[in-house]
Amino acid sequence: MPQPLSFTISHECKTTHARVGRVETPHGGFDTPAFMPVGTKGTIKGLTPQQIEGTGSQIILNNAYHLMLRPGDDLVARRGGAHAFMRWNGPILTDSGGYQAFSMADINSIDEDGVTFKSIIDGSKIRLTPERSIEVQNNLGADIIMAFDDCPPAEVAATKAADGSDASGKGELCSAEYRARVEDATERTIRWLERCKAAHARPDEQALFGIVQGGLDRDLRRRSAEQVCGIDLPGYAIGGVAVGEGTEQIRQVVEFTAPLLPAEKPRYLMGVGYERDIVMAVRAGVDMFDCVLPTRNGRNAQAFTRSGVLRLRNARFAEDDAVIEADCDCEACRGGFSRAYLRHLFAASEMLGPILVSIHNMRHEQRLLLDIRQAIREDAWSLLERSWPVLQGPETGDVSTGVESAARSSEQIT
């Protein structure tokens, strides 16, 4: 049987678990460590495929749940799959819909067979099972498809009472409930993975990745890794982080879990996009990342720089003729669009503002990954930190105001 994915490691860091590699798929390859921009509904909002490619992005992410709802996975299949439909010639990864089971917990119900959703389009009931998730992804035709998993909430979220009030004083009960929920999700994820693999109709064309769960519990993480990696697959992912945990908790989970995954297969950390988190995970041995931060924040006038975030709506930029970042080669900076002009575009609700800042932010992520790959090859981590001051300060810091951005739990979108 032809292999749908190949992974070659070209360099391994002498002092960390970091490595530089190359993944090849039926629609081309991408260098690792890699950052994947998120095009949830078959588009990265406001950007053409040529503009996406111009940022240095080599692989993008679509979401099976949203494309299943609209325009429908059968319709996309009849038009040659997601690549032809959205006119993107490079690799695509599709999320399975498992994250939506977490993020839309207020409008869905989960059981052993799958998840029942209320459609965000018309309110109708939608049933998503492991088999249906794989069928949708088979129809979409992505190069890498994800197993349908059960993603539990972070423990801090689990300490809210059923009515949404603070559950102070119920810590022991909530902790026990959280442990039970995570253990249930860990076991269900492996059962669903077995069903996903059995349902996969295009294993010679699409690489199925399994997802390790386990919350913050090391025993559960180890158990999940052993079970998931016990099923031979082209790659594996770390799920269940960036759903409300703090920086230190994410670090502990990733540094513990990444070495448990097969070294010869790509390792994917789902939903993480802050610079410090990416560098930490790369040093732990992770190869792939995705997050909506560059484009979501870009649409909200937040421009990423090596020193932190610029909030371009601030009055201090009204007469600032500098570009977002002097040494950036993105279309916005290279084109000479000033901070003053960008602020005007947002104030006037002109679509060009979100487009230009999204392009800049995506290029920012790709420039970081270029420098990370160089740091791995040359074992030059101290130079990387000097070149990227944002790695030394709060990952959500704002260089213009010092105000922190939204909590991690909003990093991913539905």
Secondary structure, DSSP 8 states (H G I E B T S, - for coil): ---S-EEEEEEE-SSSS-EEEEEEETTEEEEESEEEEB-TTSS-TT--HHHHHHTT---EEEEHHHHHHTT-HHHHHHTT-HHHHHT--S-EEEE-SHHHHHHTGGGEEE-SS-EEEE-TTT--EEEE-HHHHHHHHHHHT-SEEE--------HHHHTB-TTSSB-TT-HHHHHHHHHHHHHHHHHHHHHHHHHHHHH-S-TTTSEEEEEE--TT-HHHHHHHHHHHHTS--SEEEE-S-SSS--HHHHHHHHHHHGGGS-TTS-EEETT---HHHHHHHHHHT--EEEESHHHHHHTTTEEEETTEEEETTSGGGTT--S-S-TT--SHHHHTT--HHHHHHHHHTT-THHHHHHHHHHHHHHHHHHHHHHHHHHHT-HHHHHHH-GGGTS-TT-BTTT------GGGSS--
